[in-house]
Amino acid sequence: MNLFTLEHSKSAYRADFVLYGIAVALLAVFLLVAGPRAQRLGIVAFALVGLGSWSAMEYALHRFVLHGLQPFRRWHAAHHQRPRALIFTSTILSATLIAILIFLPTLLLGDLWRACALTLGLLTGYLGYAITHHAIHHWRADNAWLKDRKRWHALHHHSEQPGCYGVTSTFWDQVFGSTHRVVTPTSN
């Protein structure tokens, strides 16, 4: 499998969900079974920090990397042109980046438990993002939350004005003013 292929097979696309799902489950079980009881509160705190951090990372990656830096900008434009195509970052590349940029620095600065917990939270957020993004492009919206996410993402894909970078949340778009504001005419 080519790491830098834009479009992947259905099996490679599905593998991302399966492998990240397994990684989340295994890390959670490892922390619950092997984690020191005395550090449980800290482990939970680091997992929550990782989960909360994903939201900001999702926004920053989408806005500043996928819409800002080449070649990522060009690659992401292909997704905008063909939103139902199976275009995504290969699992081996994303997992390697997470290991190098999140797990290893936390391990070096902290310990195994903190590194696993932070990575668990981040992977949980990433998996939630991946499922949400897939649902936005491939599922019917049967609930209000998904309908809202689909509308928000449609603004991102189809507006001339850049914005609406959050996929799982509008929070960072609101914080940084990257929402699409509907201008209503004023009467004189």
N, C-alpha and C positions, 0 to 999 in steps of 0.2 A: 504494500500500500504506500503510495506517495504521500509524504507528510504535507506537501504543499499543494495537493490537488484541491481545487475549489469544490467540486461536486463529488460526492461519494456514493457508493452502492447502498442499497437499503440495509444490507446486513451491517456495514460499517457504521451507518447512521444509527441503527438500533443499538449497536454495541456500546455507543457512548452512554445511553441511558442505563443499559444493563451493568456495564462495568462501574460507572459512578454509583449506581444503586448498591452494588455489592461492596464497593469501597466504603460507602457511608455505613452500611450495616456492619461490616467487619470492624471498622474503627470504633463504632459505638459499642459493640460487644467487647472488643479488646479493652476499652476504657472502663466499662462496667465490671468486667470480670477480673482484669489484672491491675487496674488502677488502684493506687494506695487509698485506703479509706480516709486517711487523714487529709488527703488532697482533693477529695470529691468536690467540695465547694469551688475550689480553684479550677478544677477541670471543667466543671459546668460553666463557670464564668468565662474561661477561655473559649469554650465552644460557642457561647453566646456572642462573644466579641467577634469570633470568626464569622458567625452567621450575620451579625450586624454589619461587619465590614464588607461582606459580599455586595450589599446594596450599593455602597459607594463605589466599589470596584467595578460593578456592572455599569454604572453610569459613566465613570471615568474612562473605562475601556471603550465603551460605545461612542462616547462623544469625542474623545481626544485621540484615540488610536484608530478605531474603525472609520471615523469620519475625518481624521486629521492627518494621519501618517501613511505615506506610501511604503510598501505596496498594499498595506491593509485597506486603505481607502478604496483602491481599485478593486480589490477582492470583495469588499463589502458592497460595492456598487453592483456587483453581479447578483448579490442577494436581493438588492432593491429592484433590479430589473426582472428577476425571476424568483419571487418570494416563496413559491411552493417547491422550488428545486431543493434537493438535499445538499445544501451548501453549509458547511460548518468546519470548525477547526478539528483536525483529527484528534482522537482521544489520546494517542501517544504524545502528541505535541502539547496539548493542554495539560495532561497529567505531569509531563516533564517540567513545564513551566511552574505549575503549582508546587511540585516537589522542590525545585531550585529556588523559587522566589518566596515561598511561604514556609514550607516544612523545615528545610535546612537552616535558614536563618533563625527560626524560632528554636530549633533544636540546639543550635550553637549558643544562642543567648539565654536559653532557659533550660528546659530538660525535655525528656521524651514525652512525658505526660502533657505538658503544655503544647508541645509541637503537634502531638496527635489530636488534642482537643481543638486547637485553633484550626487545624486542617480539616477536622470533622465539621466544624461549623461552616467553614468556607465551602467545602464540598457540598454540604447540604444546601447552601444558598445557590451554588452553581447548578446543582441538579434541579432545584426548584425553578431557576431561570430557564434551563434547557427545556424542561417540560412545559413551562408557560409559553415560551417562544414557539415551541412546536404546536401547542394547542392554538395559539393565535393564528398560525398559518394553515393548520390542517384540520382542526376540529370545529364542529358547530358549537356555538356559544349557548349553553343551556342554563347558565346562571348569570346573575348580575355582575359578579366580579369579572368573569371572563369576557362578558360583553363589553365592559368598561376597558379592559386591557386591549381587546381587539380594536375598539374605537380609537384609543390612545395611540396604538401602534400604527393604525391606518393614517392618522395625522402625521406620524413620523415618516411613513413611506410615501405619502402622496401630496404633501404640502411643499410649496416652493420655499417656504421659510424653514430653515433648519431648527430642529428642536424635538421635544418629546423623546428623549434618549432612553429613559427608564422603561424597562420591559415589565418588571414585576412590581414596580412602584413609581408613583409620580413625585415622590418626596424630593429627590435631588433636583429634578427639573424645576420644582417650585422654589427650592432654596437658591438655585443659580439662575433663575429667570429664563429657562429654556423651554417654557411652555408656549404653546401657540395661543396667542390671545385673539379672540374673535373681536374684531373692531365693528362696533355698531354705529351706524350713522346717527349724528346728533341733529335734532331739529332746530331750526333757527327761529 
